[in-house]
Amino acid sequence: MKRIFGGLQCLETRNKKFDETAKYPIIIMLNGAGSRGDDLEIVRDTVLLQYQSVHEGFPFIVFSPLCQENTWFDA
């Protein structure tokens, strides 16, 4: 599911057995410098999201923001 947070494109992924009535912990996965740009599909190629896609009961919601090209995630 694609979302926008604070102007950043973000991919939200849930497990295949997601229950709307349950509570889940959240993982915020910040991508590396090689995964920047405008194509949000870039973040799907990470190990964490590949793991989540094959483990139906993965008990987390994962938010993966995409850093725009020529910018950084700064604190």
Z-matrix of the N, CA and C atoms (Angstrom, degrees):
N
C 1 1.427
C 2 1.526 1 107.93
N 3 1.299 2 117.08 1 128.61
C 4 1.464 3 120.79 2 -179.93
C 5 1.520 4 109.57 3 -91.19
N 6 1.327 5 115.88 4 139.16
C 7 1.463 6 122.84 5 178.50
C 8 1.521 7 109.08 6 -139.12
N 9 1.317 8 115.99 7 164.28
C 10 1.466 9 122.19 8 174.18
C 11 1.524 10 107.46 9 -121.46
N 12 1.330 11 117.41 10 124.45
C 13 1.460 12 123.19 11 176.94
C 14 1.518 13 108.39 12 -126.55
N 15 1.319 14 116.97 13 119.34
C 16 1.461 15 120.79 14 178.01
C 17 1.518 16 112.85 15 55.20
N 18 1.314 17 117.44 16 33.47
C 19 1.447 18 122.04 17 179.99
C 20 1.522 19 114.58 18 85.69
N 21 1.337 20 117.94 19 -5.38
C 22 1.464 21 121.83 20 179.14
C 23 1.527 22 110.38 21 -95.24
N 24 1.323 23 115.61 22 135.48
C 25 1.460 24 119.17 23 169.84
C 26 1.521 25 107.82 24 -69.12
N 27 1.309 26 116.72 25 140.73
C 28 1.452 27 120.68 26 -178.08
C 29 1.520 28 109.00 27 -141.48
N 30 1.318 29 115.98 28 136.29
C 31 1.454 30 121.60 29 175.57
C 32 1.530 31 107.30 30 -98.14
N 33 1.327 32 116.83 31 124.53
C 34 1.460 33 121.73 32 176.13
C 35 1.521 34 107.77 33 -107.39
N 36 1.327 35 116.84 34 122.70
C 37 1.458 36 120.36 35 179.25
C 38 1.524 37 109.60 36 -122.44
N 39 1.328 38 114.51 37 143.80
C 40 1.460 39 122.33 38 -179.24
C 41 1.518 40 108.60 39 -128.79
N 42 1.326 41 116.42 40 161.22
C 43 1.456 42 118.14 41 179.47
C 44 1.532 43 110.24 42 -71.44
N 45 1.314 44 115.69 43 162.48
C 46 1.464 45 121.22 44 -175.19
C 47 1.520 46 112.56 45 -68.43
N 48 1.319 47 117.00 46 -20.63
C 49 1.457 48 121.06 47 179.16
C 50 1.531 49 110.97 48 -105.05
N 51 1.319 50 117.54 49 31.25
C 52 1.457 51 122.87 50 -176.15
C 53 1.525 52 110.83 51 -58.17
N 54 1.311 53 115.67 52 132.50
C 55 1.461 54 122.87 53 179.66
C 56 1.524 55 108.25 54 -114.05
N 57 1.323 56 117.47 55 115.12
C 58 1.471 57 122.47 56 -177.72
C 59 1.530 58 112.65 57 -59.04
N 60 1.332 59 118.31 58 -23.45
C 61 1.462 60 120.67 59 -177.33
C 62 1.522 61 112.38 60 -89.48
N 63 1.326 62 117.62 61 -11.01
C 64 1.470 63 121.34 62 -178.37
C 65 1.528 64 110.90 63 -90.04
N 66 1.325 65 116.04 64 162.57
C 67 1.462 66 122.54 65 174.69
C 68 1.520 67 108.11 66 -104.66
N 69 1.329 68 116.38 67 139.55
C 70 1.456 69 121.90 68 -178.78
C 71 1.522 70 109.98 69 -129.59
N 72 1.329 71 117.17 70 143.95
C 73 1.468 72 119.25 71 170.51
C 74 1.525 73 109.26 72 -71.25
N 75 1.311 74 115.38 73 157.53
C 76 1.468 75 121.72 74 -177.52
C 77 1.526 76 109.60 75 -114.11
N 78 1.324 77 115.06 76 138.45
C 79 1.462 78 122.02 77 170.82
C 80 1.521 79 106.77 78 -111.80
N 81 1.322 80 116.77 79 129.47
C 82 1.470 81 120.76 80 173.33
C 83 1.518 82 105.92 81 -105.01
N 84 1.321 83 115.57 82 112.78
C 85 1.454 84 121.04 83 -176.23
C 86 1.535 85 109.45 84 -102.35
N 87 1.323 86 116.25 85 111.75
C 88 1.462 87 121.01 86 177.81
C 89 1.520 88 108.28 87 -90.20
N 90 1.303 89 115.55 88 126.73
C 91 1.459 90 121.05 89 -177.20
C 92 1.526 91 111.31 90 -76.95
N 93 1.316 92 115.33 91 163.03
C 94 1.458 93 121.02 92 177.91
C 95 1.519 94 111.57 93 -81.18
N 96 1.313 95 116.00 94 173.03
C 97 1.466 96 121.65 95 -176.64
C 98 1.527 97 112.74 96 -62.71
N 99 1.328 98 117.50 97 -22.91
C 100 1.457 99 120.64 98 179.02
C 101 1.513 100 113.70 99 -78.78
N 102 1.325 101 116.97 100 -6.69
C 103 1.469 102 121.68 101 -178.98
C 104 1.520 103 110.25 102 -117.31
N 105 1.319 104 115.20 103 62.93
C 106 1.466 105 120.65 104 178.02
C 107 1.514 106 108.63 105 -121.96
N 108 1.315 107 115.63 106 161.21
C 109 1.456 108 119.38 107 175.88
C 110 1.509 109 112.88 108 138.17
N 111 1.340 110 116.12 109 -147.86
C 112 1.462 111 122.10 110 -176.63
C 113 1.521 112 113.36 111 -111.21
N 114 1.326 113 118.25 112 -13.26
C 115 1.462 114 122.15 113 -175.43
C 116 1.522 115 110.07 114 -93.59
N 117 1.320 116 116.55 115 101.41
C 118 1.455 117 121.99 116 -177.22
C 119 1.524 118 112.78 117 -61.34
N 120 1.315 119 118.08 118 -21.58
C 121 1.465 120 121.65 119 -180.00
C 122 1.524 121 112.00 120 -65.59
N 123 1.325 122 118.12 121 -16.47
C 124 1.469 123 122.38 122 178.26
C 125 1.523 124 110.83 123 -56.28
N 126 1.332 125 117.12 124 -39.40
C 127 1.466 126 119.60 125 -175.03
C 128 1.525 127 112.96 126 -72.69
N 129 1.329 128 118.53 127 -16.15
C 130 1.468 129 120.88 128 178.32
C 131 1.530 130 112.19 129 -66.71
N 132 1.318 131 117.41 130 -16.55
C 133 1.459 132 121.44 131 -176.27
C 134 1.528 133 112.91 132 -87.01
N 135 1.323 134 118.18 133 12.17
C 136 1.462 135 120.47 134 -179.57
C 137 1.525 136 110.51 135 -84.00
N 138 1.309 137 116.17 136 155.58
C 139 1.459 138 121.92 137 -178.89
C 140 1.535 139 110.65 138 -60.71
N 141 1.326 140 117.43 139 -41.79
C 142 1.466 141 120.45 140 -178.55
C 143 1.528 142 111.47 141 -61.03
N 144 1.327 143 118.05 142 -46.07
C 145 1.466 144 120.06 143 -178.80
C 146 1.521 145 111.68 144 -72.41
N 147 1.315 146 118.09 145 -30.65
C 148 1.463 147 120.10 146 174.32
C 149 1.529 148 109.80 147 -66.43
N 150 1.321 149 116.93 148 -41.46
C 151 1.465 150 121.44 149 177.10
C 152 1.527 151 110.04 150 -61.57
N 153 1.319 152 116.43 151 -46.43
C 154 1.460 153 121.12 152 -178.99
C 155 1.533 154 111.27 153 -60.85
N 156 1.306 155 117.32 154 -36.42
C 157 1.461 156 120.62 155 -176.07
C 158 1.534 157 112.70 156 -70.12
N 159 1.322 158 118.18 157 -23.43
C 160 1.473 159 119.96 158 -179.54
C 161 1.529 160 113.47 159 -103.79
N 162 1.314 161 117.71 160 -8.02
C 163 1.463 162 121.79 161 178.09
C 164 1.528 163 108.57 162 -112.14
N 165 1.321 164 115.25 163 96.71
C 166 1.459 165 121.64 164 -172.79
C 167 1.524 166 113.90 165 -57.13
N 168 1.306 167 118.42 166 -31.16
C 169 1.452 168 121.44 167 -176.85
C 170 1.518 169 114.34 168 -96.04
N 171 1.327 170 118.94 169 14.99
C 172 1.466 171 122.63 170 -179.34
C 173 1.531 172 107.92 171 -54.28
N 174 1.354 173 118.77 172 112.67
C 175 1.459 174 121.45 173 -166.71
C 176 1.527 175 115.62 174 -86.59
N 177 1.322 176 117.48 175 42.47
C 178 1.466 177 120.87 176 -179.17
C 179 1.527 178 110.19 177 -138.87
N 180 1.325 179 114.89 178 155.09
C 181 1.457 180 121.55 179 165.08
C 182 1.526 181 104.56 180 -101.10
N 183 1.314 182 116.99 181 132.76
C 184 1.467 183 120.76 182 -178.06
C 185 1.525 184 109.50 183 -113.30
N 186 1.334 185 115.92 184 125.56
C 187 1.457 186 122.22 185 173.28
C 188 1.525 187 107.18 186 -105.33
N 189 1.328 188 116.34 187 125.15
C 190 1.462 189 122.23 188 -178.75
C 191 1.524 190 109.11 189 -123.61
N 192 1.339 191 117.97 190 92.33
C 193 1.460 192 119.48 191 177.81
C 194 1.526 193 110.66 192 -73.19
N 195 1.316 194 115.93 193 148.75
C 196 1.460 195 121.22 194 178.73
C 197 1.522 196 109.03 195 -106.90
N 198 1.304 197 115.16 196 117.47
C 199 1.460 198 120.94 197 177.42
C 200 1.526 199 108.64 198 -72.30
N 201 1.323 200 116.59 199 134.29
C 202 1.458 201 120.54 200 179.12
C 203 1.531 202 110.66 201 -68.28
N 204 1.310 203 115.27 202 155.66
C 205 1.459 204 121.22 203 -179.65
C 206 1.528 205 110.35 204 -58.94
N 207 1.327 206 116.35 205 140.92
C 208 1.461 207 124.65 206 178.81
C 209 1.526 208 113.51 207 64.20
N 210 1.346 209 117.92 208 24.88
C 211 1.456 210 122.40 209 174.53
C 212 1.528 211 108.33 210 -131.67
N 213 1.335 212 115.51 211 172.44
C 214 1.464 213 121.87 212 -178.98
C 215 1.514 214 108.56 213 -134.25
N 216 1.358 215 116.21 214 158.82
C 217 1.456 216 121.43 215 168.49
C 218 1.523 217 105.51 216 -85.23
N 219 1.316 218 118.11 217 107.81
C 220 1.453 219 122.48 218 -179.94
C 221 1.516 220 110.77 219 -108.80
N 222 1.325 221 115.37 220 149.12
C 223 1.475 222 119.57 221 177.31
C 224 1.512 223 109.66 222 -85.90
